[in-house]
Amino acid sequence: MNLAEALRTNPIFALVAKAAQEMQRETYVVGGYVRDLLLKRPSKDIDFVCVGDGISLAKKVAEHLKTQAGHTTDVTVFKNFGTAMVRHQDYELEFVGARKESYQRDSRKPIVENGTLQDDQNRRDFTINALAISLNNENYGELIDPFDGVGDLKRKTIKTPLDPAITFSDDPLRMMRAVRFASQLSFDIAPKTFDALIDHAERLQIVSQERITTELNKIILSSLPSYGFKLLFHSQLLHQFFSEMVALQGVETINGKSHKDNFYHTLQVLDNVSQVTDDLWLRWAAILHDIAKPPTKRFHPKAGWTFHGHEDRGARMVPHIFRRLKLPLDQKMKFVQKLVRLHLRPIALVKKEVTDSAVRRLLYEAGDDIEALMKLCRADITSKNHSRVKRYLQNFDRVEEKMQLVEEKDHLRNFQPVITGEDIMETFNLKPSRIVGDIKNELREAVLDGKIRNEREEAYAYMLKIATAKGLRPIDN
């Protein structure tokens, strides 16, 4: 197969080929770009392998780009890895010398030696990533495919070029990458390759959590993330770093009463959310919304299975999980924590007449995240009874209509009481104390209950009423 015509659509390939020819350096386009070119997927990352020093080739390419564009093109050199990167327009061009690798048992960092193109293709993780296109004069555009990667693309199969036991034992992160590519591309993992995932799952423990989580987030962002999670679960990879999610799996039956499998329910919620948003953190909220169901599970002879308080306990678990998985402990974590804590509130509202007070409280607590919360709650309706799902979603429509009316009338999203703690202390000559906090709380509750509007005159009069009941008098009386 010759892909010279496809290369002509991007002038960067002719430029790199010219630079390589001047240096008499055998050069190829390799890896993911070639794979995506054959799959007709857009890609902005292009990897080049040359037989020799890849860094000097990158510098030569940068010189040509400077001559062509009239401005300096920076070369970022990664000496520890023997690679260099050039940014050109929207593309990231990475250059490396062909190499062969060997590994030690207790490390996924290879011992690297200079090698041939064949050595470089042998060290690739999967056959579909071991494809190369020649940029050399004698066979420009020729596809070099020693492991039938094109066949695996057609078969939609993830398979290692060499023995998967060696591939995964050498670099266990490749196991996460196998699942990630399967999830992103909707490919199957070849049986022998999948068996090696199971056999070597515990080797994942030598990989840093940051690298594992990077791959996990890419799985979560795929179009059908449940597929990736099922592969992680059945290969035992998930068990190595996310025991809380593994604990969701299973159904227990007592006296003929069973609860649903919360692992598969969670995956359905995740898929539902993924149909309406690409927001990674809303998808994380879907993953964690029921995470505390195992520790809160109880069986009562009359009530059956209950998970009382799982939303509050789950919210308390979020920071610990984020910290262990090396996820950001910033506003993103707080967003997920808030949605986990509140995810039952809108569902509770649809089960009874929706009062203005209940809606005000939800708007106040959810703030600007109310739309995200409602997406999560809609996704959480996963009953096999389609009429029940339809009824719940119609009830959610009514709740959202009510929220819009209340919001337009009361403007309670993220509201701040007009009477502050300083106002209370100044009015009654108080120092910071519990009684000041009590008055503030009663004022807030009065606004949320609709007893008063959040306007200074009404709130001030109500403050005087509260304080009088507590035996306080304003200092100017």
C-alpha positions in Angstrom: 0.0 0.0 0.0 1.3 3.4 -0.9 0.0 6.5 0.8 2.0 9.2 -1.0 -1.2 10.8 -2.3 -2.5 11.1 1.3 0.7 12.7 2.5 0.4 15.4 -0.2 -2.6 16.8 1.6 -0.2 18.2 4.3 3.0 19.9 3.1 4.8 19.2 6.3 5.7 15.7 5.1 7.5 16.9 2.0 9.4 19.4 4.2 10.5 16.7 6.7 11.4 14.4 3.8 13.6 17.2 2.3 15.3 17.8 5.7 15.9 14.1 6.1 17.3 13.8 2.6 19.8 16.6 3.2 21.0 14.9 6.3 20.9 11.5 4.6 18.7 10.2 7.4 16.3 7.3 6.8 13.0 8.7 8.2 9.4 7.5 8.7 6.0 8.7 9.9 5.0 6.2 12.6 2.3 5.3 15.2 -0.9 7.0 15.9 -1.0 9.4 13.0 -0.7 6.5 10.5 -3.4 4.6 12.3 -5.7 7.6 12.4 -5.0 8.4 8.7 -6.1 4.9 7.7 -9.2 5.2 10.0 -9.9 8.7 8.6 -9.8 10.2 12.0 -8.4 13.7 12.5 -5.0 13.9 14.3 -2.8 16.8 15.2 0.1 14.8 16.7 2.6 13.4 14.2 5.5 11.2 15.2 8.6 10.8 13.1 11.3 8.1 13.6 14.7 8.3 11.9 17.6 6.0 11.9 20.0 8.2 13.8 19.7 11.3 15.9 16.1 12.5 16.0 16.9 15.7 17.8 19.2 17.0 15.1 16.5 16.2 12.5 14.0 18.2 14.5 16.4 21.2 14.4 16.9 20.9 10.7 13.1 20.8 10.2 12.8 23.9 12.3 15.3 25.7 10.1 13.3 24.8 7.0 10.1 26.1 8.7 11.9 29.3 9.6 13.0 29.8 6.0 9.5 29.1 4.8 7.5 31.1 7.3 10.0 33.9 8.0 9.9 33.5 11.8 11.7 31.3 14.3 10.2 27.9 15.1 11.2 26.6 18.6 12.4 23.1 19.2 11.7 21.6 22.6 14.3 19.0 23.4 13.6 16.2 25.9 17.2 14.9 26.5 16.2 12.2 29.0 14.0 10.6 26.3 16.1 11.5 23.3 13.2 13.2 21.6 12.4 16.7 20.3 9.1 18.4 19.6 8.3 21.1 17.0 5.0 23.0 17.1 3.9 24.0 13.6 0.5 25.6 13.1 -2.0 23.3 14.9 0.4 20.3 14.8 2.8 18.9 17.3 5.7 17.2 15.4 7.7 14.8 17.6 11.1 13.4 16.4 13.0 10.4 17.8 15.7 8.2 16.7 14.8 4.5 16.0 15.6 2.4 19.1 15.3 -0.9 20.8 14.4 -1.4 24.4 15.0 -3.9 27.2 13.4 -3.9 30.6 14.1 -4.9 34.2 11.5 -6.7 36.3 11.0 -3.9 38.9 10.7 -0.9 36.5 8.8 0.1 33.4 11.6 2.4 32.4 13.5 0.8 29.5 17.2 0.5 28.8 17.4 2.2 25.4 19.8 1.5 22.5 20.0 2.8 19.0 18.2 0.6 16.6 16.6 0.1 13.2 13.1 0.8 12.0 12.3 -2.9 12.6 13.6 -2.6 16.2 11.4 0.5 16.7 8.3 -1.3 15.4 9.0 -4.3 17.5 8.9 -2.2 20.7 5.5 -0.7 19.8 2.5 -1.5 22.1 -0.1 -2.7 19.5 0.0 -3.8 15.9 -2.2 -0.8 14.9 0.4 1.5 16.4 3.3 -0.2 14.7 2.5 1.1 11.3 5.1 3.3 9.4 5.1 5.4 6.2 8.4 5.9 4.4 9.6 9.5 3.7 12.6 8.2 1.8 13.1 8.9 -1.9 13.3 5.2 -3.0 9.9 4.3 -1.5 8.2 7.5 -0.5 4.7 6.9 0.8 5.1 3.1 1.2 3.3 1.6 4.2 5.5 -0.7 6.3 3.3 -3.0 8.2 5.2 -6.0 9.6 2.5 -7.2 12.0 -0.6 -6.9 9.8 -1.8 -3.8 11.6 -4.0 -2.9 8.6 -5.7 -6.3 9.0 -6.3 -5.6 12.7 -7.8 -2.2 11.9 -10.2 -3.9 9.5 -11.0 -6.6 12.1 -11.3 -3.8 14.8 -8.9 -5.7 17.0 -6.3 -4.6 19.7 -3.4 -7.0 19.6 0.3 -6.7 20.6 3.0 -7.1 17.9 5.0 -9.6 20.0 4.1 -11.9 22.9 1.6 -10.0 25.0 3.0 -11.5 28.2 6.3 -9.9 27.5 4.8 -6.6 26.2 2.7 -6.1 29.4 5.2 -7.4 31.8 7.8 -5.0 30.4 5.5 -1.9 30.5 2.3 -2.6 32.4 0.9 0.8 31.5 0.3 -0.7 28.1 -2.5 -2.7 29.7 -4.4 0.5 30.4 -3.6 1.7 26.9 -5.1 -1.5 25.5 -8.4 -0.8 27.2 -8.2 2.9 26.3 -7.8 2.2 22.6 -10.5 -0.5 22.7 -12.8 2.1 24.4 -12.0 5.0 22.1 -12.1 3.0 18.9 -14.9 0.5 19.8 -12.4 -2.3 19.1 -12.2 -5.8 20.6 -9.1 -6.9 22.5 -7.7 -10.2 21.0 -8.3 -13.2 23.2 -4.6 -13.9 23.8 -4.0 -10.3 24.5 -6.9 -10.1 27.0 -5.8 -13.2 28.8 -2.4 -11.5 29.3 -4.2 -8.5 30.8 -5.7 -10.8 33.4 -2.4 -12.7 34.0 -0.4 -9.5 34.5 -3.0 -7.1 36.1 -1.0 -7.0 39.4 2.0 -5.6 37.5 0.1 -2.4 37.2 1.2 -1.7 40.8 4.7 -0.6 39.5 3.1 2.2 37.4 2.6 5.7 38.9 -1.0 6.6 39.7 -0.7 9.7 37.6 0.0 7.7 34.5 -2.9 5.3 35.3 -5.3 8.1 35.9 -4.3 9.8 32.6 -5.4 6.7 30.7 -8.5 6.3 32.9 -9.7 9.8 32.1 -9.3 9.1 28.4 -11.5 6.0 28.9 -14.0 8.1 30.7 -14.1 10.6 27.8 -14.7 7.9 25.2 -18.2 7.9 23.6 -19.3 4.7 25.4 -17.2 4.7 28.6 -19.0 1.7 30.1 -17.3 -0.5 27.6 -13.9 0.5 28.9 -14.9 0.0 32.5 -16.2 -3.5 31.8 -12.9 -4.4 30.2 -11.1 -2.9 33.2 -13.3 -4.9 35.6 -13.2 -8.2 33.8 -9.4 -8.0 33.3 -9.0 -7.2 37.0 -7.2 -4.0 36.2 -9.8 -1.9 38.0 -9.2 -3.9 41.1 -5.6 -2.6 41.3 -6.5 1.0 41.8 -10.3 1.6 42.3 -11.5 -0.8 44.9 -14.5 1.4 45.8 -15.9 1.0 42.3 -15.3 -2.7 42.3 -17.2 -3.0 45.5 -20.4 -1.8 43.7 -20.6 -5.0 41.7 -22.8 -7.8 42.7 -26.4 -8.5 43.8 -27.3 -9.8 47.3 -30.6 -11.6 48.0 -32.3 -12.1 51.4 -35.8 -13.5 51.8 -36.3 -13.3 48.1 -35.5 -9.6 48.0 -32.6 -8.4 45.9 -31.0 -5.0 45.2 -29.8 -4.0 41.8 -26.2 -4.3 40.7 -24.9 -0.9 41.5 -21.8 -1.3 39.4 -23.7 -1.8 36.2 -26.2 0.8 37.2 -23.4 3.3 37.6 -22.1 2.4 34.1 -25.5 3.0 32.7 -25.7 6.4 34.4 -22.2 7.2 33.1 -23.2 6.3 29.5 -26.4 8.4 29.9 -24.5 11.4 31.1 -22.0 10.9 28.2 -24.7 11.3 25.7 -25.4 14.8 26.8 -22.0 16.2 27.9 -18.2 15.9 27.3 -17.5 17.4 30.7 -15.0 15.0 32.4 -16.0 16.1 35.9 -19.7 15.6 35.4 -18.8 12.1 34.1 -16.8 11.7 37.3 -19.9 12.7 39.3 -21.8 9.9 37.5 -19.1 7.4 38.4 -19.1 8.4 42.1 -22.8 9.3 42.7 -23.5 5.9 44.4 -20.0 5.1 45.5 -21.1 4.8 49.2 -23.9 2.3 48.6 -21.7 -0.7 49.7 -20.9 0.7 53.2 -24.4 2.0 53.7 -26.2 -1.1 52.6 -28.7 -2.5 55.1 -31.5 -5.1 55.0 -34.7 -4.7 56.8 -37.3 -7.5 56.8 -40.1 -5.1 55.9 -38.4 -2.3 54.0 -36.0 -4.6 52.1 -32.6 -3.1 51.0 -31.8 0.4 52.0 -28.8 2.7 51.4 -29.7 5.6 53.7 -27.3 8.4 53.7 -25.2 7.1 50.8 -25.2 10.6 49.2 -23.7 12.3 52.3 -21.2 9.5 52.9 -20.3 9.4 49.2 -19.6 13.2 49.3 -17.2 12.6 52.2 -15.5 9.9 50.2 -14.8 12.0 47.2 -11.8 13.9 48.5 -10.1 10.7 49.6 -10.7 9.1 46.2 -9.5 12.1 44.3 -6.4 12.3 46.4 -5.5 8.7 45.9 -6.2 8.7 42.2 -4.1 11.9 41.8 -7.1 13.9 40.5 -7.2 17.7 41.2 -8.2 18.7 44.7 -9.6 22.1 43.5 -12.9 23.4 42.4 -13.3 20.3 40.1 -13.3 18.0 43.1 -15.7 20.3 45.0 -18.0 20.3 42.0 -18.1 16.5 42.0 -18.5 16.4 45.7 -21.5 18.8 45.5 -23.2 16.7 42.8 -22.7 13.5 44.8 -24.2 15.1 47.9 -27.2 16.6 46.1 -28.0 13.9 43.5 -31.1 12.6 45.4 -32.6 15.9 46.0 -34.3 16.5 42.6 -35.4 12.9 42.6 -37.1 13.4 46.0 -38.9 16.5 44.6 -40.6 14.5 41.8 -42.2 12.1 44.3 -44.3 14.8 45.9 -45.9 18.1 45.3 -43.1 20.5 44.5 -43.1 23.4 47.0 -41.5 26.7 46.4 -39.5 26.2 49.6 -38.0 22.9 48.5 -37.1 24.5 45.1 -35.5 27.5 46.8 -33.3 25.3 48.9 -32.2 23.3 46.0 -31.4 26.4 43.9 -29.5 27.8 46.9 -27.4 24.7 47.5 -26.7 23.8 43.9 -26.0 27.4 42.8 -24.5 27.6 39.3 -24.2 23.8 39.1 -28.0 23.3 39.0 -28.0 22.5 35.3 -25.2 19.9 35.7 -27.1 18.4 38.7 -30.3 18.0 36.7 -28.3 16.3 33.9 -27.0 13.8 36.4 -30.4 13.2 37.9 -32.0 12.6 34.5 -29.2 10.1 33.7 -29.8 8.4 37.1 -33.2 7.1 35.9 -32.2 3.7 34.6 -35.3 1.5 35.3 -36.0 -1.3 32.7 -39.7 -0.1 33.1 -39.8 2.4 30.2 -43.1 3.9 31.3 -41.6 4.5 34.8 -38.6 6.3 33.2 -40.9 8.4 31.0 -43.0 9.3 34.1 -39.9 10.4 36.1 -38.5 12.4 33.2 -41.8 14.2 32.8 -41.8 15.0 36.5 -38.3 16.4 36.1 -39.7 18.7 33.4 -42.2 20.0 35.9 -39.5 20.5 38.5 -37.3 22.4 36.1 -40.3 24.6 35.1 -40.9 25.3 38.8 -37.2 26.1 39.3 -37.3 28.6 36.4 -40.3 30.3 37.9 -38.8 30.5 41.4 -35.5 31.7 40.1 -37.1 34.4 38.0 -39.1 35.6 41.0 -36.6 35.2 43.9 -33.1 35.2 42.3 -31.9 32.7 44.9 -29.1 31.0 43.0 -26.0 31.7 45.0 -27.8 34.4 46.9 -26.2 36.2 49.8 -28.3 37.4 52.7 -28.7 41.2 52.8 -28.2 41.2 56.5 -24.6 40.2 57.3 -23.0 39.1 60.6 -21.4 42.5 60.9 -24.8 44.1 60.7 -26.1 41.9 63.5 -23.1 42.6 65.8 -23.3 46.3 65.1 -27.1 46.5 65.8 -26.9 44.6 69.0 -23.4 45.4 70.2 -22.3 41.8 70.0 -18.9 40.1 69.5 -18.5 37.1 67.1 -20.5 34.4 68.9 -22.9 31.5 68.4 -25.9 33.8 68.8 -24.8 35.9 65.8 -24.6 32.7 63.7 -28.0 31.6 64.9 -29.6 34.8 63.9 -28.0 34.6 60.4 -29.2 31.0 60.0 -32.8 32.0 61.0 -32.7 34.8 58.5 -31.5 32.5 55.7 -34.2 29.9 56.6 -36.9 32.6 56.5 -35.8 33.6 53.0 -35.7 30.0 51.8 -39.1 29.3 53.4 -40.6 32.3 51.7 -41.5 34.1 54.9 -39.6 37.2 53.9 -38.0 38.4 50.7 -34.2 38.9 50.6 -34.6 42.7 50.8 -33.1 44.8 53.5 -36.2 46.4 55.0 -38.0 43.1 55.4 -34.9 41.2 56.6 -34.0 44.0 59.1 -37.5 43.9 60.6 -37.3 40.1 60.8 -33.9 40.2 62.4 -35.3 42.5 65.2 -38.1 40.0 65.7 -35.7 37.1 66.1 -33.4 39.0 68.4 -36.3 40.2 70.6 -37.3 36.5 71.1 -33.7 35.9 72.2 -33.8 38.8 74.7 -31.7 41.2 72.7 -32.3 44.9 72.1 -30.8 47.2 69.5 -28.2 49.5 71.1 -29.9 52.7 69.9 -33.1 51.9 72.0 
